[in-house]
Amino acid sequence: MYLEQVQSYKYLGSTVNNDNSKAGEIQHRMTLGNKAYYANQIFFKSRLVSKKSKLKLYCSIIRPIVTYGCETWVLKETTKKQVNDI
């Protein structure tokens, strides 16, 4: 029986790699958050939509996309700075 050894794989929506680095996963999550923002950009830039509705949209769509799996992230100083710059 032959088992293939891989460098990384997706498990439950998160990337698992052999050196347990989460920098790529964090960058991917931020990219997905940006995509979600730009997909809903019409609502965020509209003057007809209230700030309260924009905040609800952000809290219900964009923030969960970015923070999915964050409980398992081990943050180094470089990744902390990257996350704080969001």
ABEGO torsion letter per residue (X at the ends): XBBBBBABBBBGGBBBBAAGBAAAAAAAAAAAAAAAAAAAAAAAABAABBAAAAAAAAAAAAAAAAABGAAABBBBAAAAAAAAAX
